[in-house]
Amino acid sequence: MTAREEDLVARQLLEQQDLIDVYLKEKRWAEVAAAVRQARRDVPVDLAQTDPALFKLQRQQITRFYLNGGRVFSLPVLERLAAGK
């Protein structure tokens, strides 16, 4: 998956968090790992200056991700599963 594809799927999963359960059931580990990675990287601070509305939206999505239990995901395990190991 390219960096752009990873960014798009991560944004989609953070926006529609009910899809995370679907992706887990379908064993789409790479996509779920992308969302976890993006949430852990957080929103770039400079986005608050260039696009405040997008910054606020992404901050809300990441906050909701963690409130819904996003902290329990193990990124190393997801990456290992995505690699087929």
TIVO-2410 file (N, C-alpha, C; in nm, 3 decimals):
# residues 85
REC num residu      c1      c2      c3 atome chaine
REC   1      M   0.086  -0.117   0.000     N      A
REC   1      M   0.000   0.000   0.000    CA      A
REC   1      M   0.091   0.124   0.000     C      A
REC   2      T   0.060   0.217  -0.089     N      A
REC   2      T   0.139   0.340  -0.095    CA      A
REC   2      T   0.107   0.430   0.024     C      A
REC   3      A   0.190   0.529   0.045     N      A
REC   3      A   0.168   0.622   0.156    CA      A
REC   3      A   0.034   0.695   0.140     C      A
REC   4      R   0.002   0.731   0.017     N      A
REC   4      R  -0.124   0.801  -0.009    CA      A
REC   4      R  -0.244   0.711   0.019     C      A
REC   5      E  -0.236   0.585  -0.026     N      A
REC   5      E  -0.344   0.489   0.001    CA      A
REC   5      E  -0.360   0.467   0.150     C      A
REC   6      E  -0.248   0.456   0.221     N      A
REC   6      E  -0.253   0.437   0.366    CA      A
REC   6      E  -0.319   0.557   0.433     C      A
REC   7      D  -0.284   0.677   0.388     N      A
REC   7      D  -0.344   0.797   0.445    CA      A
REC   7      D  -0.495   0.800   0.422     C      A
REC   8      L  -0.537   0.766   0.302     N      A
REC   8      L  -0.680   0.768   0.269    CA      A
REC   8      L  -0.759   0.666   0.350     C      A
REC   9      V  -0.707   0.544   0.362     N      A
REC   9      V  -0.779   0.442   0.436    CA      A
REC   9      V  -0.781   0.475   0.585     C      A
REC  10      A  -0.672   0.531   0.636     N      A
REC  10      A  -0.668   0.570   0.777    CA      A
REC  10      A  -0.770   0.679   0.805     C      A
REC  11      R  -0.778   0.777   0.717     N      A
REC  11      R  -0.876   0.885   0.734    CA      A
REC  11      R  -1.018   0.829   0.730     C      A
REC  12      Q  -1.041   0.736   0.638     N      A
REC  12      Q  -1.175   0.677   0.628    CA      A
REC  12      Q  -1.211   0.602   0.756     C      A
REC  13      L  -1.118   0.523   0.808     N      A
REC  13      L  -1.147   0.447   0.929    CA      A
REC  13      L  -1.164   0.537   1.051     C      A
REC  14      L  -1.089   0.644   1.057     N      A
REC  14      L  -1.106   0.736   1.169    CA      A
REC  14      L  -1.236   0.815   1.157     C      A
REC  15      E  -1.280   0.837   1.034     N      A
REC  15      E  -1.406   0.908   1.014    CA      A
REC  15      E  -1.525   0.816   1.040     C      A
REC  16      Q  -1.518   0.694   0.990     N      A
REC  16      Q  -1.626   0.596   1.006    CA      A
REC  16      Q  -1.575   0.481   1.092     C      A
REC  17      Q  -1.569   0.502   1.220     N      A
REC  17      Q  -1.503   0.407   1.309    CA      A
REC  17      Q  -1.575   0.274   1.322     C      A
REC  18      D  -1.701   0.267   1.283     N      A
REC  18      D  -1.771   0.139   1.282    CA      A
REC  18      D  -1.707   0.043   1.182     C      A
REC  19      L  -1.641   0.097   1.081     N      A
REC  19      L  -1.575   0.013   0.981    CA      A
REC  19      L  -1.456  -0.063   1.038     C      A
REC  20      I  -1.401  -0.016   1.148     N      A
REC  20      I  -1.287  -0.085   1.209    CA      A
REC  20      I  -1.326  -0.227   1.245     C      A
REC  21      D  -1.445  -0.245   1.302     N      A
REC  21      D  -1.492  -0.380   1.336    CA      A
REC  21      D  -1.505  -0.466   1.211     C      A
REC  22      V  -1.556  -0.409   1.104     N      A
REC  22      V  -1.571  -0.481   0.978    CA      A
REC  22      V  -1.434  -0.523   0.925     C      A
REC  23      Y  -1.339  -0.430   0.927     N      A
REC  23      Y  -1.205  -0.459   0.876    CA      A
REC  23      Y  -1.136  -0.566   0.961     C      A
REC  24      L  -1.157  -0.562   1.091     N      A
REC  24      L  -1.099  -0.665   1.178    CA      A
REC  24      L  -1.159  -0.801   1.146     C      A
REC  25      K  -1.289  -0.805   1.126     N      A
REC  25      K  -1.356  -0.931   1.093    CA      A
REC  25      K  -1.307  -0.986   0.961     C      A
REC  26      E  -1.280  -0.896   0.865     N      A
REC  26      E  -1.230  -0.936   0.733    CA      A
REC  26      E  -1.078  -0.957   0.731     C      A
REC  27      K  -1.016  -0.941   0.847     N      A
REC  27      K  -0.871  -0.958   0.863    CA      A
REC  27      K  -0.791  -0.864   0.773     C      A
REC  28      R  -0.837  -0.741   0.764     N      A
REC  28      R  -0.767  -0.638   0.685    CA      A
REC  28      R  -0.673  -0.563   0.779     C      A
REC  29      W  -0.572  -0.636   0.824     N      A
REC  29      W  -0.481  -0.587   0.928    CA      A
REC  29      W  -0.405  -0.462   0.887     C      A
REC  30      A  -0.361  -0.454   0.764     N      A
REC  30      A  -0.281  -0.340   0.718    CA      A
REC  30      A  -0.361  -0.210   0.728     C      A
REC  31      E  -0.488  -0.217   0.693     N      A
REC  31      E  -0.573  -0.098   0.699    CA      A
REC  31      E  -0.596  -0.052   0.842     C      A
REC  32      V  -0.621  -0.148   0.931     N      A
REC  32      V  -0.642  -0.113   1.072    CA      A
REC  32      V  -0.512  -0.057   1.130     C      A
REC  33      A  -0.399  -0.117   1.094     N      A
REC  33      A  -0.269  -0.067   1.140    CA      A
REC  33      A  -0.247   0.076   1.092     C      A
REC  34      A  -0.289   0.106   0.971     N      A
REC  34      A  -0.273   0.242   0.917    CA      A
REC  34      A  -0.351   0.342   1.002     C      A
REC  35      A  -0.472   0.307   1.042     N      A
REC  35      A  -0.553   0.396   1.126    CA      A
REC  35      A  -0.489   0.416   1.263     C      A
REC  36      V  -0.437   0.308   1.320     N      A
REC  36      V  -0.372   0.318   1.451    CA      A
REC  36      V  -0.247   0.406   1.441     C      A
REC  37      R  -0.168   0.385   1.335     N      A
REC  37      R  -0.048   0.467   1.314    CA      A
REC  37      R  -0.084   0.615   1.303     C      A
REC  38      Q  -0.186   0.644   1.224     N      A
REC  38      Q  -0.225   0.784   1.205    CA      A
REC  38      Q  -0.275   0.845   1.336     C      A
REC  39      A  -0.350   0.769   1.412     N      A
REC  39      A  -0.399   0.821   1.540    CA      A
REC  39      A  -0.283   0.848   1.635     C      A
REC  40      R  -0.185   0.761   1.635     N      A
REC  40      R  -0.070   0.779   1.725    CA      A
REC  40      R   0.020   0.894   1.681     C      A
REC  41      R   0.025   0.919   1.550     N      A
REC  41      R   0.104   1.034   1.501    CA      A
REC  41      R   0.036   1.165   1.536     C      A
REC  42      D  -0.095   1.159   1.552     N      A
REC  42      D  -0.177   1.276   1.584    CA      A
REC  42      D  -0.183   1.370   1.463     C      A
REC  43      V  -0.253   1.478   1.480     N      A
REC  43      V  -0.273   1.574   1.371    CA      A
REC  43      V  -0.154   1.670   1.369     C      A
REC  44      P  -0.099   1.697   1.251     N      A
REC  44      P   0.012   1.793   1.244    CA      A
REC  44      P  -0.032   1.929   1.297     C      A
REC  45      V   0.048   1.987   1.385     N      A
REC  45      V   0.014   2.114   1.448    CA      A
REC  45      V   0.003   2.227   1.345     C      A
REC  46      D   0.085   2.222   1.241     N      A
REC  46      D   0.079   2.329   1.142    CA      A
REC  46      D  -0.054   2.331   1.066     C      A
REC  47      L  -0.130   2.221   1.071     N      A
REC  47      L  -0.261   2.218   1.008    CA      A
REC  47      L  -0.358   2.313   1.077     C      A
REC  48      A  -0.335   2.342   1.203     N      A
REC  48      A  -0.420   2.437   1.276    CA      A
REC  48      A  -0.410   2.576   1.215     C      A
REC  49      Q  -0.297   2.608   1.156     N      A
REC  49      Q  -0.280   2.738   1.091    CA      A
REC  49      Q  -0.330   2.738   0.947     C      A
REC  50      T  -0.306   2.629   0.877     N      A
REC  50      T  -0.340   2.625   0.735    CA      A
REC  50      T  -0.485   2.587   0.708     C      A
REC  51      D  -0.541   2.498   0.791     N      A
REC  51      D  -0.681   2.456   0.774    CA      A
REC  51      D  -0.740   2.423   0.911     C      A
REC  52      P  -0.782   2.524   0.987     N      A
REC  52      P  -0.830   2.502   1.123    CA      A
REC  52      P  -0.950   2.407   1.131     C      A
REC  53      A  -1.037   2.411   1.033     N      A
REC  53      A  -1.155   2.324   1.037    CA      A
REC  53      A  -1.115   2.177   1.023     C      A
REC  54      L  -1.023   2.149   0.932     N      A
REC  54      L  -0.975   2.011   0.916    CA      A
REC  54      L  -0.899   1.966   1.040     C      A
REC  55      F  -0.819   2.055   1.097     N      A
REC  55      F  -0.746   2.023   1.219    CA      A
REC  55      F  -0.844   1.983   1.330     C      A
REC  56      K  -0.947   2.062   1.349     N      A
REC  56      K  -1.047   2.035   1.454    CA      A
REC  56      K  -1.118   1.902   1.427     C      A
REC  57      L  -1.156   1.878   1.303     N      A
REC  57      L  -1.224   1.754   1.268    CA      A
REC  57      L  -1.137   1.632   1.296     C      A
REC  58      Q  -1.012   1.636   1.253     N      A
REC  58      Q  -0.923   1.523   1.275    CA      A
REC  58      Q  -0.893   1.503   1.424     C      A
REC  59      R  -0.880   1.612   1.499     N      A
REC  59      R  -0.858   1.600   1.643    CA      A
REC  59      R  -0.978   1.531   1.709     C      A
REC  60      Q  -1.100   1.568   1.667     N      A
REC  60      Q  -1.220   1.506   1.721    CA      A
REC  60      Q  -1.226   1.357   1.687     C      A
REC  61      Q  -1.188   1.322   1.565     N      A
REC  61      Q  -1.190   1.182   1.524    CA      A
REC  61      Q  -1.091   1.098   1.603     C      A
REC  62      I  -0.972   1.153   1.625     N      A
REC  62      I  -0.871   1.080   1.700    CA      A
REC  62      I  -0.912   1.067   1.847     C      A
REC  63      T  -0.968   1.173   1.901     N      A
REC  63      T  -1.016   1.166   2.039    CA      A
REC  63      T  -1.124   1.059   2.052     C      A
REC  64      R  -1.218   1.056   1.958     N      A
REC  64      R  -1.324   0.955   1.960    CA      A
REC  64      R  -1.266   0.815   1.945     C      A
REC  65      F  -1.163   0.800   1.862     N      A
REC  65      F  -1.096   0.671   1.844    CA      A
REC  65      F  -1.043   0.620   1.978     C      A
REC  66      Y  -0.976   0.707   2.051     N      A
REC  66      Y  -0.922   0.665   2.181    CA      A
REC  66      Y  -1.032   0.643   2.284     C      A
REC  67      L  -1.136   0.724   2.282     N      A
REC  67      L  -1.247   0.704   2.375    CA      A
REC  67      L  -1.321   0.573   2.348     C      A
REC  68      N  -1.319   0.530   2.223     N      A
REC  68      N  -1.383   0.403   2.185    CA      A
REC  68      N  -1.292   0.283   2.208     C      A
REC  69      G  -1.177   0.303   2.268     N      A
REC  69      G  -1.089   0.192   2.301    CA      A
REC  69      G  -0.972   0.173   2.207     C      A
REC  70      G  -0.940   0.271   2.127     N      A
REC  70      G  -0.832   0.259   2.030    CA      A
REC  70      G  -0.695   0.233   2.090     C      A
REC  71      R  -0.679   0.262   2.217     N      A
REC  71      R  -0.550   0.242   2.282    CA      A
REC  71      R  -0.516   0.093   2.297     C      A
REC  72      V  -0.614   0.004   2.289     N      A
REC  72      V  -0.588  -0.138   2.310    CA      A
REC  72      V  -0.520  -0.205   2.191     C      A
REC  73      F  -0.521  -0.139   2.075     N      A
REC  73      F  -0.460  -0.200   1.957    CA      A
REC  73      F  -0.308  -0.203   1.972     C      A
REC  74      S  -0.252  -0.318   1.943     N      A
REC  74      S  -0.106  -0.334   1.944    CA      A
REC  74      S  -0.056  -0.319   1.801     C      A
REC  75      L   0.011  -0.210   1.774     N      A
REC  75      L   0.061  -0.184   1.640    CA      A
REC  75      L   0.159  -0.292   1.593     C      A
REC  76      P   0.253  -0.338   1.678     N      A
REC  76      P   0.344  -0.444   1.631    CA      A
REC  76      P   0.269  -0.573   1.593     C      A
REC  77      V   0.165  -0.606   1.667     N      A
REC  77      V   0.088  -0.727   1.635    CA      A
REC  77      V   0.013  -0.709   1.503     C      A
REC  78      L  -0.051  -0.593   1.485     N      A
REC  78      L  -0.122  -0.567   1.359    CA      A
REC  78      L  -0.026  -0.570   1.240     C      A
REC  79      E   0.091  -0.513   1.256     N      A
REC  79      E   0.189  -0.513   1.147    CA      A
REC  79      E   0.239  -0.653   1.116     C      A
REC  80      R   0.257  -0.734   1.219     N      A
REC  80      R   0.301  -0.874   1.200    CA      A
REC  80      R   0.191  -0.952   1.128     C      A
REC  81      L   0.065  -0.932   1.168     N      A
REC  81      L  -0.046  -0.999   1.102    CA      A
REC  81      L  -0.058  -0.955   0.957     C      A
REC  82      A  -0.037  -0.826   0.931     N      A
REC  82      A  -0.045  -0.773   0.795    CA      A
REC  82      A   0.065  -0.833   0.706     C      A
REC  83      A   0.179  -0.861   0.766     N      A
REC  83      A   0.291  -0.920   0.692    CA      A
REC  83      A   0.275  -1.072   0.675     C      A
REC  84      G   0.173  -1.127   0.740     N      A
REC  84      G   0.147  -1.270   0.727    CA      A
REC  84      G   0.234  -1.358   0.814     C      A
REC  85      K   0.286  -1.302   0.922     N      A
REC  85      K   0.374  -1.379   1.011    CA      A
REC  85      K   0.299  -1.427   1.133     C      A
***
